[in-house]
């Protein structure tokens, strides 16, 4: 229906211009009142200017009215109005449509838009900015369509958007630095915005009433600042954000009014929101196409509200850190709320959350498309109270490096046991002062067949360095009382090994144990050669018994 309306509007404009006179394809610039007063004499019959029109007063006081332009009905290019002395736009009453953008900026004495009452259509953008005396948008009452979008910027006396009530079609919406703006009710005709919405630094705006018919945003929804805005009241109809939802340094308490929102196509970024204590209202969001990030939220204690979220297409950042800056979520003690999350397409990074004690909430996570970082090495930012990784027991795939650093209360890597070591591209376990147990299956298997050199150092005894972890990976079978060692070749091996005993005895049977001491293979070697191709890559112990004497040695299966 909207497309039909837009087509009919464009058709009517086109037909009306068929019977009007086009002129000035190169455009025209007015720099003084004399040029405006003599426009009709200098360009007789010129009603449709095909190029750009610029009204610019370099002398700050020479242009006081636009009455000489009252025959203009159409401007094909951009229309830029910037004049110190203009107090209204009287003289433009004949203008019905603009093929480019309308820029009304830096008009120091303009108080309203009276004079634009006939304007119905703008193909480009409508920019109204830095008009510090404007108190009303009256004059735009008949404007229905701005294809390129509306940008209302730094009009310091503008308290509301009265004049825009008939708008039904806009490409984007930007409202910034409206220091006395309290009301956007005039936007109640908008149901869909294909581009971005940006509402930034409007300190008296307390709600978003006026957007109550809006169901879909094709681009980003960005809300920064706005000290009085504590929620999304007025956006109850919103179902989809095609781009990113970004909240930065806001006073928003929760997401209660967004309980119909199901899809975020881009990122969900929640950063430096000092009073937000819950994510309640996002219960129906099932997928996020881009990154999900939480950072610098002073009193956020958990992630309850995201209970239906099953997948994050990009990275999941909980806290943030780099070599130059670091911040986190100082009150976040667990990740409850992410219980339905099964997949993260990019990296999972958990940095500098000083109250975080567990990863409860990640119990369903089974796939990470990038790396897993719990703590960050270059900037020495871990999670100092984190004691357990057990909630990661369902995690099977990490298609990147695993980094565990500066988690001083962490004692064990249990929870990482079920990760397929073949999917891991790197391993760094550093500066975890209490970490003594690193010999979980995934780590042992990775060390046996590394994709890159494992970096393990300055953890607690048992995991202090790579050698200790290698020894720990074989501890259960090291406890077996044995005699002399046997010799394997090749070692490491991939498919077959040949065993040699101290006295060249023929081996009848051999047992192979994994790093947990579990017997995983029993074989009867042929000419002391046996097939190990069914073993997963990892570190194993091979044991044989000859004349009641046990012989054993370490095997690395690659």
VEXLUM-599701 format. One record per residue (C-alpha): residue in three letters; z, y, x. Coordinates in steps of 0.001 Angstrom, whole numbers, padded with zeros to 6 digits, always signed. Layout:
# residues N
ALAZYX/...
This chain:
# residues 558
UNK+000000+000000+000000/UNK+000861+002375+002867/UNK-002450+001617+004564/UNK-004298+002388+001302/UNK-002418+005664+000928/UNK-003207+006637+004527/UNK-006886+005744+004037/UNK-007131+007819+000855/UNK-005432+010748+002614/UNK-007838+010601+005542/UNK-010827+010227+003203/UNK-009865+013258+001133/UNK-009393+015321+004281/UNK-012781+014167+005586/UNK-014573+014995+002320/UNK-012990+018430+002089/UNK-014126+019235+005624/UNK-017675+018202+004767/UNK-017943+021399+002713/UNK-016116+023624+005201/UNK-017262+025328+008355/UNK-016208+023851+011718/UNK-015906+026132+014717/UNK-014432+026567+018186/UNK-014788+023004+019506/UNK-013513+024315+022825/UNK-010333+025574+021117/UNK-008696+028987+021260/UNK-005585+030619+022744/UNK-003854+033625+021164/UNK-001723+035664+023539/UNK-001167+038879+021572/UNK-001053+040255+018042/UNK-004430+041989+018396/UNK-006243+038665+018840/UNK-004596+037240+015742/UNK-005237+040330+013604/UNK-008940+040316+014555/UNK-009541+036564+014357/UNK-011512+036713+011083/UNK-013649+039586+012334/UNK-014344+037884+015641/UNK-015023+034461+014089/UNK-016313+035080+010549/UNK-016279+032002+008314/UNK-014230+029963+010810/UNK-011824+027904+008708/UNK-011747+024621+010610/UNK-011021+024858+014312/UNK-012257+021702+015988/UNK-010394+022065+019287/UNK-006854+022964+020322/UNK-005061+026092+019135/UNK-002384+027708+021320/UNK-000176+030582+020260/UNK+001598+031695+023406/UNK+003213+035056+023941/UNK+003486+035741+027681/UNK+004916+039185+026956/UNK+007758+037840+024754/UNK+007396+040355+021925/UNK+003739+041025+021202/UNK+003138+038338+018522/UNK+005186+039101+015409/UNK+003173+037451+012611/UNK+000300+035028+012017/UNK-001218+036685+008935/UNK-004629+036948+010532/UNK-004921+033142+010592/UNK-004542+032681+006838/UNK-008090+031292+006422/UNK-007518+028298+008723/UNK-007347+025029+006773/UNK-007738+022438+009551/UNK-007123+022127+013301/UNK-008825+019157+014949/UNK-006858+019171+018198/UNK-003284+020096+019079/UNK-001561+023157+017652/UNK+001051+024695+019940/UNK+003242+027588+018766/UNK+005506+029275+021324/UNK+006400+032906+020725/UNK+009541+034920+021300/UNK+009201+037366+018381/UNK+008045+035113+015512/UNK+010686+034678+012809/UNK+008523+032634+010428/UNK+005107+030970+010322/UNK+003808+033045+007427/UNK+000049+033267+007698/UNK-000517+029511+008018/UNK-000351+028866+004273/UNK-003920+027549+004225/UNK-003386+024858+006850/UNK-003473+021373+005266/UNK-003943+018952+008173/UNK-003890+018683+011962/UNK-005969+016135+013852/UNK-003796+016299+016975/UNK-000118+017178+017447/UNK+001897+020137+016192/UNK+004206+021610+018824/UNK+006711+024218+017670/UNK+008767+024932+020743/UNK+010631+027751+022454/UNK+010432+030184+019564/UNK+013642+032074+020155/UNK+013747+033963+016843/UNK+012171+031446+014493/UNK+014588+030678+011635/UNK+012454+028454+009395/UNK+008998+026892+009058/UNK+008025+028927+006039/UNK+004256+029221+006035/UNK+003457+025514+006445/UNK+003854+024677+002754/UNK+000285+023324+002455/UNK+000511+021000+005453/UNK+000378+017352+004365/UNK-000903+015364+007356/UNK-000518+015324+011172/UNK-002490+012713+013096/UNK-000498+013179+016306/UNK+003099+014122+016917/UNK+005341+016732+015328/UNK+007579+018247+017992/UNK+010171+020848+016986/UNK+012255+021807+019971/UNK+014274+024557+021617/UNK+014072+026881+018640/UNK+017665+028037+018908/UNK+017760+030158+015737/UNK+016069+027728+013366/UNK+018422+026725+010557/UNK+016020+024902+008255/UNK+012813+022870+008224/UNK+011886+024413+004880/UNK+008149+024853+004757/UNK+007369+021176+005437/UNK+008115+020015+001897/UNK+004564+018728+001330/UNK+004253+016904+004646/UNK+003915+013175+003933/UNK+002506+011632+007104/UNK+002993+012153+010857/UNK+001174+009253+012474/UNK+002309+009988+016024/UNK+005975+010481+015199/UNK+008590+013216+014889/UNK+010674+014653+017717/UNK+013440+017103+016776/UNK+014990+018280+020002/UNK+017634+020870+020919/UNK+017496+023098+017861/UNK+021061+024296+018206/UNK+021516+025871+014751/UNK+019807+023112+012720/UNK+022416+021410+010518/UNK+020143+019154+008446/UNK+016524+018056+008031/UNK+015921+019637+004645/UNK+012183+020023+004224/UNK+011239+016475+005221/UNK+012056+014795+001887/UNK+008454+013818+001132/UNK+007803+012098+004441/UNK+006797+008460+003923/UNK+004906+007651+007124/UNK+005987+008463+010684/UNK+005124+006694+013919/UNK+008479+007256+015650/UNK+011661+009277+015285/UNK+013542+011173+017985/UNK+016580+013336+017178/UNK+018289+014751+020256/UNK+020760+017484+021218/UNK+021360+018675+017665/UNK+024672+020310+018325/UNK+025409+021225+014681/UNK+023330+018491+013009/UNK+025420+016654+010415/UNK+022874+015308+007911/UNK+019593+013356+008084/UNK+019423+012571+004359/UNK+015936+014082+004138/UNK+014466+010982+005792/UNK+015187+008779+002789/UNK+011488+008150+002096/UNK+010992+006175+005323/UNK+010907+002371+005041/UNK+009159+001405+008280/UNK+008788+003033+011699/UNK+006318+001280+014031/UNK+007555+003038+017177/UNK+010981+003944+018558/UNK+014029+005564+016994/UNK+016156+007594+019407/UNK+019315+009330+018215/UNK+020932+010924+021238/UNK+023742+013460+021757/UNK+024217+014859+018266/UNK+027992+015418+018450/UNK+028639+016170+014737/UNK+026434+013461+013208/UNK+028859+011090+011469/UNK+026494+008650+009735/UNK+022861+007608+009449/UNK+022541+008049+005707/UNK+018945+008976+005104/UNK+017691+005804+006790/UNK+019018+003637+003963/UNK+015515+002488+002926/UNK+014474+001590+006463/UNK+013874-002163+006777/UNK+012024-002474+010072/UNK+011669-000701+013421/UNK+008662-001807+015457/UNK+009924-000339+018736/UNK+013382+000380+020157/UNK+016482+001639+018380/UNK+018397+003707+020935/UNK+021702+005393+020189/UNK+023394+007311+023022/UNK+026337+009677+022714/UNK+026882+011063+019159/UNK+030672+011383+019391/UNK+031307+011366+015610/UNK+029042+008396+014857/UNK+031355+005383+014567/UNK+029031+002912+012832/UNK+025634+002243+011307/UNK+026372+003470+007806/UNK+023016+004269+006239/UNK+021100+001416+007908/UNK+022193-001392+005590/UNK+018581-002318+004735/UNK+017498-002914+008347/UNK+016210-006463+008916/UNK+014262-006308+012178/UNK+014137-004342+015423/UNK+010882-005283+017156/UNK+011910-003700+020445/UNK+015365-003208+021945/UNK+018676-002175+020396/UNK+020457-000064+023007/UNK+023913+001449+022563/UNK+025182+003551+025463/UNK+028308+005682+025642/UNK+028791+005755+021889/UNK+031795+006010+019588/UNK+030581+003086+017478/UNK+033380+000711+016473/UNK+031334-002211+015133/UNK+028026-003251+013572/UNK+029292-003839+010041/UNK+026409-002040+008285/UNK+023783-004097+010160/UNK+024688-007370+008472/UNK+021087-007836+007242/UNK+019664-007632+010771/UNK+018198-010997+011810/UNK+015817-010332+014703/UNK+015840-008230+017879/UNK+012508-008621+019664/UNK+013540-006863+022871/UNK+016919-006303+024537/UNK+020356-005936+023028/UNK+022238-003678+025432/UNK+025829-002653+024710/UNK+027197-000514+027538/UNK+030014+001987+028067/UNK+031142+001985+024439/UNK+034751+002938+024958/UNK+036081+002267+021439/UNK+034030-000769+020382/UNK+036347-003746+019921/UNK+034165-006189+017984/UNK+030527-007136+017379/UNK+031175-007881+013714/UNK+028035-007205+011690/UNK+025590-009077+013918/UNK+026352-012477+012368/UNK+022794-012954+011084/UNK+021027-012300+014395/UNK+019570-015644+015486/UNK+017401-014639+018438/UNK+017043-011900+021034/UNK+013627-011761+022674/UNK+014673-009832+025789/UNK+017932-009360+027696/UNK+021433-009435+026244/UNK+023858-007303+028235/UNK+027479-006205+027917/UNK+028868-003775+030446/UNK+031589-001158+030672/UNK+032977-001777+027166/UNK+036598-000771+027672/UNK+038376-002655+024852/UNK+035921-005404+023870/UNK+037950-008655+024021/UNK+035384-011265+022925/UNK+031857-011529+021513/UNK+032712-012569+017968/UNK+029903-011426+015697/UNK+027072-013161+017537/UNK+027986-016533+016076/UNK+024431-017324+014868/UNK+022691-016418+018113/UNK+020820-019493+019384/UNK+018548-018096+022105/UNK+018181-015201+024516/UNK+014617-014874+025779/UNK+015503-012852+028877/UNK+018641-012456+030975/UNK+022240-012614+029796/UNK+024407-010092+031654/UNK+028149-010083+031029/UNK+029392-007292+033235/UNK+027072-005771+035799/UNK+027106-005429+039537/UNK+024838-004317+042340/UNK+025277-003329+045961/UNK+025784+000287+044878/UNK+027569+000238+041529/UNK+029745-002185+039670/UNK+031444-002241+036301/UNK+032451-004845+033807/UNK+034307-005433+030589/UNK+037968-005051+031580/UNK+039486-006546+028384/UNK+037010-009396+027792/UNK+039067-012604+028078/UNK+036540-015193+026846/UNK+033020-015477+025417/UNK+033908-016642+021923/UNK+031071-015650+019626/UNK+028302-017227+021690/UNK+029137-020706+020426/UNK+025647-021322+018986/UNK+023811-020209+022104/UNK+021766-023055+023577/UNK+019180-021302+025737/UNK+018911-018343+028114/UNK+015335-017753+029263/UNK+016244-015749+032374/UNK+019378-015412+034507/UNK+022973-015765+033360/UNK+025163-013331+035320/UNK+028905-012983+034761/UNK+030391-010257+036985/UNK+033576-008214+037211/UNK+035298-009106+033972/UNK+038868-008653+035148/UNK+040548-010314+032139/UNK+038124-013230+031753/UNK+040032-016525+032034/UNK+037467-019005+030716/UNK+033862-019327+029576/UNK+034871-020545+026118/UNK+031949-019744+023842/UNK+029256-021181+026108/UNK+030002-024764+025068/UNK+026519-025296+023517/UNK+024503-023805+026369/UNK+022130-026398+027852/UNK+019293-024413+029451/UNK+019060-021455+031836/UNK+015519-020475+032797/UNK+016650-018495+035846/UNK+019744-018528+038027/UNK+023449-018852+037254/UNK+025741-016324+038961/UNK+029469-016284+038349/UNK+030533-013421+040592/UNK+028302-011418+042931/UNK+028441-011695+046694/UNK+027057-008455+048210/UNK+029298-006165+046167/UNK+032318-008519+046178/UNK+032676-008526+042398/UNK+033867-011715+040768/UNK+036065-012573+037810/UNK+039545-012643+039354/UNK+041369-014464+036506/UNK+038670-017032+035724/UNK+040292-020471+036041/UNK+037756-022866+034545/UNK+034033-023540+034123/UNK+034621-026489+031815/UNK+032816-024824+028900/UNK+029536-025336+030765/UNK+029686-029122+030353/UNK+026571-029091+028126/UNK+024490-027249+030720/UNK+021699-029506+032029/UNK+019085-027171+033505/UNK+019323-024168+035832/UNK+015864-023188+037036/UNK+017150-020955+039808/UNK+020025-020590+042243/UNK+023691-021226+041455/UNK+026076-018598+042846/UNK+029858-018776+042525/UNK+031654-015992+044407/UNK+034916-014003+044405/UNK+036608-015884+041571/UNK+040038-016089+043156/UNK+041744-018116+040408/UNK+039019-020740+040093/UNK+040165-024129+041442/UNK+037318-026467+040460/UNK+033585-026521+039719/UNK+034130-029082+036955/UNK+031839-028024+034155/UNK+028779-027892+036388/UNK+028698-031705+036651/UNK+025786-032311+034291/UNK+023275-029860+035771/UNK+020123-031557+037027/UNK+020268-030838+040762/UNK+016480-031120+040917/UNK+016159-027956+038825/UNK+018339-025858+041168/UNK+016625-023712+043826/UNK+019667-022565+045814/UNK+023433-022939+046110/UNK+026012-020372+047261/UNK+029751-020974+046865/UNK+031584-018167+048644/UNK+034978-016434+048853/UNK+036715-018277+046018/UNK+040206-018334+047487/UNK+041666-021115+045293/UNK+038566-023271+044946/UNK+039281-026705+046459/UNK+037183-029051+044312/UNK+033427-028636+044719/UNK+032417-032306+044758/UNK+030954-032370+041244/UNK+027869-034481+040723/UNK+025321-031658+040618/UNK+026628-030116+043846/UNK+026728-033453+045664/UNK+023203-034283+044541/UNK+021930-030863+045561/UNK+023517-031071+049018/UNK+021836-034450+049519/UNK+018408-033054+048695/UNK+018578-029241+048948/UNK+015768-026910+047920/UNK+017251-024401+050374/UNK+020142-024419+052792/UNK+023447-024493+050843/UNK+025848-021674+051714/UNK+029443-022809+051273/UNK+032244-021057+053106/UNK+035640-019340+052889/UNK+036867-021177+049819/UNK+040103-023214+049758/UNK+040589-026400+051780/UNK+038370-029148+050402/UNK+035606-026674+049710/UNK+036049-024427+052700/UNK+032632-025175+054154/UNK+029618-027430+053688/UNK+031020-030211+055871/UNK+034185-030468+053777/UNK+032172-030678+050569/UNK+029927-033384+052026/UNK+033006-035385+052968/UNK+034576-034807+049543/UNK+031424-036062+047853/UNK+032178-039511+049390/UNK+035979-039514+049174/UNK+036388-042233+046491/UNK+034469-044819+048524/UNK+035846-043620+051841/UNK+039157-045028+050689/UNK+037787-048576+050858/UNK+039206-050499+053809/UNK+036217-051480+055952/UNK+035294-052765+059344/UNK+032373-051588+061398/UNK+029530-049548+059937/UNK+026112-050802+059095/UNK+022980-048897+060043/UNK+020356-047754+057516/UNK+016795-046751+058143/UNK+015260-044507+057097/UNK+018108-042213+056116/UNK+017489-039981+054151/UNK+015261-042286+052139/UNK+013248-042123+048932/UNK+012304-045693+047948/UNK+013395-048466+050365/UNK+016002-048904+053093/UNK+016552-051549+055752/UNK+020124-052522+056630/UNK+021297-053630+060052/UNK+024749-055097+060673/UNK+026577-055129+064018/UNK+025678-058787+064614/UNK+022330-058948+062784/UNK+023661-061054+059949/UNK+021456-061701+056922/UNK+022737-059668+053989/UNK+022918-061517+050677/UNK+024134-058671+048426/UNK+024686-054906+048722/UNK+026537-052501+046447/UNK+025861-048763+046187/UNK+028469-046254+044918/UNK+028047-042647+043827/UNK+030269-039754+044837/UNK+032770-040630+042103/UNK+033237-044147+043465/UNK+031299-045684+040597/UNK+029079-048641+041384/UNK+025538-047591+040433/UNK+023422-050356+041987/UNK+023823-053972+043090/UNK+020875-055551+044871/UNK+019962-058693+046845/UNK+018056-057454+049893/UNK+014951-059313+051027/UNK+014967-059601+054813/UNK+017738-056954+054702/UNK+015432-054491+052879/UNK+016277-053183+049408/UNK+014708-050935+046771/UNK+016640-047719+045989/UNK+013906-045913+044004/UNK+015941-046072+040786/UNK+018702-043893+042262/UNK+018805-040183+041547/UNK+018726-037871+044570/UNK+022221-037576+045942/UNK+024804-038827+048420/UNK+025829-042486+048105/UNK+027824-045122+049948/UNK+026225-048486+050748/UNK+028609-051413+051127/UNK+027991-055019+052120/UNK+030427-057898+052640/UNK+029830-060619+055263/UNK+032360-063346+055908/UNK+034998-061389+053960/UNK+034432-058361+056184/UNK+033214-055115+054525/UNK+030652-052870+056144/UNK+029542-049532+054776/UNK+027743-046294+055556/UNK+026472-043105+053906/UNK+023040-042986+052247/UNK+021174-039817+051309/UNK+018628-040457+048578/UNK+015883-037834+048356/
